[in-house]
């Protein structure tokens, strides 16, 4: 293997992702290893931790990735099957590790897989991934013969998760009753080990790792996927429920009454708790988040910052601003106050328990206090790759003199008396994403009409919604 060309669809903005046997396979994993390893060695690094999720194709890709890394002269630390945040933990907590790669298809269908990467403590994305592809195509690789070691970080990871309850009397949590749904994803075994150590009573669903996802798809941002958890909470009369995506870096939740607590609503709870200990801190959320969140951060004495969607982009902004807390509508939540600043849904679950205890209210009470907003789901519709960014630019140009508040951080977010609407281009797919929020249905209808008007002026229309 002297050089390697990737399928044009697999090198994405935040990670590398493709369909096994069609656009992604072992040769791609080797090529990633060769290029990443060469880039890391040139930057002064020499050792890479690698892990993988529960997909059927993951062990094969992991083997090939290790071959590519060692052929570039990097040493490899294999941590085995586990959630993506366990790989992040291995990279962040070990003094001798300079980079990390998790093989995961995240919340995508079972026939997908991919790679999430960390490079010397920072996200490896965007221009980094393009550079990796260029180097593979040119065969610009260093040669060497790295060593491979197996390292068990599982126990240390579970111990680290438990520190999220620091300072709280365990006896005060003894009465808690919580439901958890691992969705047959890679977080299952870690969830079992964690729940066994947590105070209170815990009821677990689908912790057996199965890459075919026989019970429901592991994406907690889709309400239908929370049906089993909702039924469990209702049947057992639990305090609340927590669900994870396929690789354990995104959280979903429902309260004791079965109401979904969306990503931005979870962030409202975390922000109130965090700002009590870090007054005036910056709290970051993506452009899809509710205005109620930004208002709540300000009410609690924090500095709300709206930023671009994408876990790598948010992590980078956190480092830049020194923010202790950030989150996305999609359920990625990042804690940097007493943690490492990466997205870990298991840790977020522990911190939800801690926040409710410190705030002296149940999760259901905290959810009930939130303002009742009427909003659309995330509306996604196909737009040709060559048109999607141009269409957004056209909307921005037309709204340049608008009396409404127009924010161009990521796409176009327009705020007026009715509420707000958003139109942005996906960085990973040929789709536009729209969302709107108001305090009542009439206001929401007017906002959606404004979206449709702008699309029509650009020769587009909201067609059939497409999935993630």
Secondary structure, DSSP 8 states (H G I E B T S, - for coil): -------TTTB-SSSEEEEBTTTB-HHHHHHHHHHHHHHHHHTT--EEEEEE-S-TTHHHHHHHHHHHHHHTT-EEEEEEE--HHHHHHHHHH-TT--EEEEE--TTS-TTEEEEEEEETTEE--THHHHHHHHHHHHT--------EEE---HHHHHHHHHGGGTTS-GGGGTT-EEEEE-TTSTTHHHHHHHHHHSSSEEEEE--S--TT-SSS-S-TTSGGGGHHHHHHHHHHT-SEEEEE-TTSS-EEEEETTS-EE-HHHHHHHHHHHHHHHSTT-EEEEETTS-HHHHHHHHHTT-EEEEE-SSHHHHHHHHHHHT-SEEE-TTS-EEE-SSS-SSB-HHHHHHHHHHHHHHHTS-HHHHHHTS---EE---EEEE--HHHHHHHHHHHHHHTTT-SSEEE-SSSEEEEETTEEEEEEE-SSSSEEEEEEEESSHHHHHHHHHHHHHHHHHTT----SB---
